[in-house]
Amino acid sequence: MKIVRHIANLGYGSRRQVQALFGQGRVTDAAGAVLYTDDPVDHDAIRIDGQPLDPAPGLCVLLHKPVGYTCSTRDSGRLVYDLLPPRWRLRDPVLSTVGRLDRDTSGLLLLTDDGGLLHRIISPKAQLPKVYEATLAQPLRGDEAAAFASGTLLLDNETRPLLPAALEVIEPRRVRVTLHEGRYHQVRRMFAAVGNHVSALHRSRIGGLSLEGLAEGQWRVLDAGGLARLFSSDAP
């Protein structure tokens, strides 16, 4: 791929705008030598205004999503993309959320521009464990864990039972739920099915990945080690 197109696909501007950066001498190598549009140069060696390029395609980001943000590029109000560098919204291929957390749910959210990785994560075959911490409107009755683990629980308007899920009681109205699938609003609908209501919901883990001290609104790019942990067999 030619260098102008590569930089434009990272969101730095249209091809014409990127060509202008070259014309202004703002694109250099790591040593500060001015680059030209036909120079053969690797991604990691390119600098714009002295700064390394944004991550190359194949990007995967772990974000601590706060309540009040929507996993969308078009909705009104606060969007998860507002928490990331503005250029990243213009990348090609696009940076997509891996599944969604609703506006009222906080916690671990993955975003990637790698379609193969996205499908590997969400594939039913992967069955990556997803761990949620929920605060309930009412104390537990005591039979919910058995219902969730049964593999027979049905959600409203569905005919296929849920896969078995684990329920750990933290306090009478605080629980930890581990799922191996990802249906629409699943945790909230599971508790509705057993006569309760989720008043607060937080996703703390996917596979072997946790938020690892990230404050709300913070993010980090996953390296090869992070992606390996995502698919780690040591996940809960």
N, C-alpha and C positions, 0 to 999 in steps of 0.2 A: 504494500500500500504506500502511495506517495506521501511524503511528509506533510504536505498541506492538508490533504484529506484526513490524515491521521489526527492532526491537531484540531481540525474543525470538528471531527467526530467526538472529541473529548469535551466539546462545548465552549471552546474559546472564541467562537464566532463562525460566520459563514466562510466559505473558502476565500472569497474576495477579502474579507476582513483579516483572515490569517495571512494571506499574501501581503497585505499591507504591513503586518507585523514584521515580516521578513524584510520588506522594503525599508522599514524604519530601523533595521539593525537590532531589533529587540529579541530575535531568536538566535541563541548562541549554543555552543557546546559547553561542557562542564568547565573548560579552561577559559571560557569567555570569548572564544573566537566566533565571529559572526558566521552563521550558517546561511546557505542558499537553498532554494526550493528543490533543487535537483541533487542535493548532497545525500549520499547514503549514510544514514546515522540511526543508531538504535534509540528506542524510546527513552531509556534511562540516561542517555547522554545529552538529551535536549534540555535547554533552559529557556524560559521566557521571562524577560526582565530579571534574569539571574536566578529564578526559582525553578526547581524541577517541575516537570509536567505532572498533572494529576495522574492517579493510577491508570494503568493501561486497561483495555477491555479484559474481562475476567474478574472484575471488581465484585467483592462481596463485603457488605457492611453490616455490622452489628450495632443496633441503635436501641437505647433505652427510651422507649416511647412514653411520654407523659399522657395523663388523661387530658382530653380536650382536643387532641390532634387526630386527623382523619388520614387513613391510608389511601390517598387519592391524589391525582394531579389536577383535578378539575373542580372539586367541591369548594364551596365558599367556606370561609373561616380558616382556622389553623390547619396546616397540612404537615405531614411528617417531613416532606421535602424542604420545608422552611427551616428545619434544623440542620440541614446539610449545606455544603457549599453551593451557592446559586448555580454555578456552571453545570453541576451534576444533573440538573433537571433537563439539560439540553444534550446530554450524551446520546450517541448512536453507536451501538444498540442502547435502548433505554434502560434506565435503572428502575427495576420493578420491585415492589414488595413481594416477599415470599409468603403468600397467604395474607391475611389481614388481622389486625386487632381493631375492634370497633372503637368509636370515639371515647367511650367511657371505660375502656380497658387500658391499663398501663403495662409496661414491661418489655420483654425481649422481642425485637422485631428484626428480621433479616431482610436485606435488599441486595439484589444482584442484577448485573447486566448479562449474565451467563445463562442462557435459556436451558442448556443441558443440566447445569447445576440446580436451577430452580425446579425443574421437573424431577430431578433425583430426590430433592428434599421432600417435595409434596407427594411423591408417588405413594400410593397405598402399599406397594411392596416394601418401601423403606420402613414404615411403621416407626418412625422416629418418636421417642417419647417426648411429650410436651407437658410441662409441669406448670400448674396454675395455683395461685394462692387466692382463696375466695373468702369474703366476709358475707355472712348470710343474714337475712332479715329476721329469721327465727332460729332458735336452737335446734339441733338435730334431734330426730325422733329416736334414732338408733338402728334403723333398718336400711339406711341409705347406702352404706358400704356394700352390703350384700346385693342390693339392687344394681349398683354400678358394676360390680364384678361379675354379674350373672351372664352377661352376653345376650340378654333377652330384652333389655330396656328399649322401648320404642319412644321416639320423639313425636310430637304432634305433626300430623300430615306426612309422616314417613312410614314406609312398610318394611324397611330393612333394619333389624336390631343393631344397636351400637356394639362395637367391640368391647370386651371387658375393660373396665377402667378401675384404677386404684383410688381409694379415698382414705386419707389420713386425717384424723381429727387433731387439731392443734388446741382449740378451745371449743366450747359448745357452739359458737357461731363463727369459728374460723377453721378452715379446712385447707388441705392440699390435695389436688386432684391431678392424677397422671393419666393422660390420654395417649392413644397410639393411632389416632386418626384426627381429622380436622374438619368437622362439619360446621355449618353456619351457626354462629353463636352457641356452640355446643355446650359449654359448661353452664351457661345461663339456662338453656333449655333442659338440660339434665335435672337441674334442681327444680325447675318448674314442673317437671314430670313427676317429682316426688313431693310436690306440694310446698315448695319453699321458693325463695327469691334471692338472687345474688345482688347485694347492694354495692360491692366493690370487687374488682377482679384484676389480678396482676399475673402476667406470665413470667416465671422466673428462670425457665430452662427450656432449651430445645436440644435433643440429643445430649451430647456431652458439653454443650456450651451453656454458661451462665452469664450474668451481667458483670460479674467479677469486679465489683466496686464502681462501675460506671454510674454517675449521677443521672437523674432524669434529664433528658435532652442531649446527653453526651453520646458519642459514637466512636467506633474504631473500625479500621479496615482489617479484615481477617487475612492473616497470612496462611501459608500451607499448614502450619501447625494448628491454627484455629479451625481450619476446614477438617483436618484429621480428627480433632476433638468433637466436632459436630457429629461425625459418624462413628464415634468411639463406642465400642461394646461396653465400656465402663459407665455409660449413661445410666441414670436411674430408671 
